[in-house]
Amino acid sequence: MFGIRLDPASYMSITAQLCQQVRQNIEKGEFSEGLRLPPTRKLAAEFGIARNVVIDAYEQLIAEGYLIGQAGSGTYVAGGIQQSPAGAADEKQLDVEGLTEDSTPPLPEGLIDFEIGTPDLRQFPRQLWAKYLKEAAEIMPSASFDYGDIRGEKTLRLEISAYLHRTRGIRCHPAQIMIVSGSSEGFALIAQALRDSFDGVYLEDPTIEFTQHIFRRAGYRISPVAVDGTGMKLHELPAWEPGHLMLLTPSHQFPGGGILSIQRRQQAVRLAEEAGAYLIEDDYDGDFRLKGVPIPPLQALSPDRVIYVGTFSKTLAPGLRLGFLVLPRHLVKPVADLRESLNLRTPSIPQVALARFMQDGRLDRHIHKMKKLYRQRRQLLIETLKQHFGDHVLVQDDEAGMHLQVQIAGLPAGIDWSKAQAHGIRVYSVEDYCLVKGNYTRHILLGYGNLPEENIEPGIARLRRFIEETAAGAP
């Protein structure tokens, strides 16, 4: 009938298929205004389906305004329906500009990717995590399946409070902690909550790229401040410009790897206090200090002026989308009110699962295991770089985290590091993370968190071949 084809094997019900195809035919102009549709009994017999199915479809389309039912006369196509543009594609052919069905396509065959910021996902304790998720769903009280406290599950906030005190020396009440869906949501909340009082932010240069995008989209002016081996060069700041916040990675500067010295920490706190401003401390990988103990946070120096941002994306996995804020007491309510107005909440079951995971000491054991693994992997990567490049390579990174910043001497400026992919390797230029361009053209980042050890030697060998060919072809 009229080109309609019903597929009994489709995931859609027969009623839904019939409705969809009649709609599309009307919108395309193939069923014109006033066209009389077959009686329900006849259509049911033609397709070999129950008459009630056709009745349901007709009634649905009448309710939507596509059809008109006239008692004793029949069912007709309604008027006043605008037709789709000629040649409009159906749903299966829809192509969204710039996007593919899979926004993270698989790596090309054989490509070795020194990706940044991803932990070893093969080591994620899947079966154990599944056990805790199941337990959480079983033990959670009915109230926890409601919207709940906008700050997140109290059990998890209690565990994070205890963990931060034990590992970082942070003293905070669980009421000051807000669970967020990753640190990026935390930065977005901070940017929006403080926008009425602040319109600028000091960022380390270079720095992680998404923070600048978050603050820029929130209407902030971005003020880059250069970094060196001991973090942000605060002494080059002539004065704290009114209306500015400051975002820092003091325990392990990204991407350079330096530790913000105590002198600069104290200076940052003093400047913020004098300006009545806030420091935003991004402790993105503070659990993975591979030598010694975790660095004391800025927050401990000035709890009323530092907003601490933590995440489980590095310690466990980014896909969990679990992070947290430690807010100064007087900012808890405004940030909570903003989040409530946006109705942004983090799913409860993973929060309860993580709380029990931490309670049972599983997080500590996982971190201990991963630190040992990353320490070995880091050492192997450095040794391999030395073997291939000798004294021409300079590793500029403290013993922490899951990546190295590497400078290779004697290279021509302006290398297009993306072309290394043609040699079967993907590395990351520090220039991509710079606000002011041109100072880091010979620097690259090599991540080893999610890189199998067996790929390190062939990956660096490919890097050397790419560099040799590039240098040979330079004018």
Buried (B, 14 or more C-beta within 10 A) or exposed (E): EEEBEBEEEEEEEBBBBBBBBBBBBBBBEEBEEEBEBBBBEEBBEEBEBEBEBBBBBBBBBBEEEBBBEEEEEEBBBBEEBEEBEEEEEEEEEEEEEEEEEEEEEEEEEEBBBBBBBBBBEEBBBEEEBEBBBEBBBEEBEEEBEEEBBBBBBBBBBBBBBEBBEEBBEBEBEBBBBBBBBBBBBBBBBBBBBBBEEBBBBBBBBBBBEEBBBBBEEBEBBBBBBBBEEBBBBBEEBEEBEEBBBBBBBBBBBBBBBBBBBEEBBBBBBBBBEEBEBBBBBBBBBBBBBBEEEBBBBBBBBBBEBBBBBBBBBBBBBBEBBBBBBBBBEEBBEBBBEBBEEEEBBBBBBBBBBBBBBBBEEBBBEBBEEBBEBBBEBBEBBBEBBBEBBEEBBBBBBBBBBBBBBBBBEEBEEEBEBEEBBEBBBBBBBBBBBBBEEEEBBBBBBBBBBBBEEEBBBBBBBBBBBBBEEBEEEEE
